[in-house]
Amino acid sequence: MRNPRIFDEIDSFVFSIEGKKLGLYPYFREIISEQDTEVFIRGNKKLLMLGSNSYLGLTNHPEIKEAARAAIQKYGTGCAGSRFLNGTLDIHEELESELAAWVGKEAALLYSTGFQVNQGVIATVLSGRDHILMDTYNHASIIDGAKLSMAKISWYAHNDMDDLEEILSGIPENKGKFIVSDGIFSMEGDIVKLPQLVELAEEFNAVLMIDDAHALGVLGDQGSGTSAHFGMTDKVDFIMGTFSKSLASIGGFIASDKQTIEFLKHHSRALIFSASMPPASVAAVLAALKIIKREPERIETLWNNTRMMKEGLLSMGLDTGLSESPIIPVHIGKIPTLMVMCKRLEDEGVFVNPAIPPAVPPNDCLFRISLMATHTESQIAFALEKIEKVGKELGVI
């Protein structure tokens, strides 16, 4: 017998079923090719990929593929255990050293996914005695880490430093205070106001953590992130990053001072009780990092592509929100219009990602464009042409 207290919500979920019946369901699309500027989906239909987080276009780079193959030949396909016990390879430690130097911190620690970094770090360093202050647009992994920590959670309005200051001023001086924010926000594409954030952290004696999942390879010297972009690396206590975007792999890391990293190695449950990153993934990141340092022109091209796309969208009268990065949201409004627009764009050969509540506020649904350094000007022009065509067809433009 299905317990109604458990299954009522499950049984009443019909969003995906109804969407599939209408032919408008936009999620879990099967890609049958490599992740590049163009992909093939089920049915062998070619689409221009505007939904990838591969900002520097490295997921298909031959050097990275070869590095992954070589790592499998040497180490096998997995580590068969956690970093804490039998799962630490020399390349894990090599990558940690390279990452720490790249982002300007004393030490770094690898986790198996980016999600685990935020869960594992926040839940380990905070407790019920502490206060965590979070931007309302922070990533879900930050939210889950905060909940696991049992710290008192306070939300400040998006990038609103006055609101943050007011909250901080109401917390007793003897309480631990931990501020965490995305560097580049994953839906709106805007950048954290780091100078003001640092000023408040110093004034109220708060620890500061920046999630650079979408900023590595995009901002800062050699793509080393938000803190480097603002020249404030020494003012940020924790720098978090992921490998599933510019670094062409999967996994994540936290960078901080040596003592903090040593503490996390011996207390972070997400690290100790998870299998370590597989050799091929580690080797792929090492190879990607070398290419990023060797070819800074990739970042320049990424920003040129971003400007071209954004200028084209704005010239149509579309609302790109707060974007100031290669993440460009196109605000559409209600769910039905968004779903039809995304399906029509797919029909026209363009792959975009729809965002609906709870990822975005009600009646402010959007599709999210992500630019890559490897997109060509002709591909961007093609995308703009199709967006304008479909936008006019649906009365969005």
Secondary structure as UniProt FT lines:
FT   HELIX           4..11
FT   HELIX           15..22
FT   STRAND          38..41
FT   TURN            42..44
FT   STRAND          45..49
FT   TURN            55..56
FT   TURN            59..60
FT   HELIX           62..75
FT   TURN            83..86
FT   HELIX           90..103
FT   STRAND          107..111
FT   HELIX           114..125
FT   TURN            128..129
FT   STRAND          131..135
FT   TURN            136..137
FT   HELIX           140..149
FT   STRAND          152..156
FT   TURN            158..159
FT   HELIX           161..169
FT   TURN            173..174
FT   STRAND          177..182
FT   TURN            186..188
FT   HELIX           194..203
FT   TURN            204..205
FT   STRAND          207..211
FT   TURN            213..218
FT   HELIX           221..223
FT   HELIX           226..229
FT   TURN            230..231
FT   HELIX           233..235
FT   STRAND          238..242
FT   TURN            246..247
FT   STRAND          252..256
FT   HELIX           258..267
FT   HELIX           269..272
FT   HELIX           279..294
FT   HELIX           297..315
FT   TURN            316..317
FT   TURN            321..322
FT   STRAND          327..333
FT   HELIX           335..347
FT   TURN            348..349
FT   STRAND          350..351
FT   STRAND          353..355
FT   TURN            357..358
FT   TURN            362..363
FT   STRAND          365..370
FT   TURN            373..374
FT   HELIX           377..393
FT   TURN            394..395
//
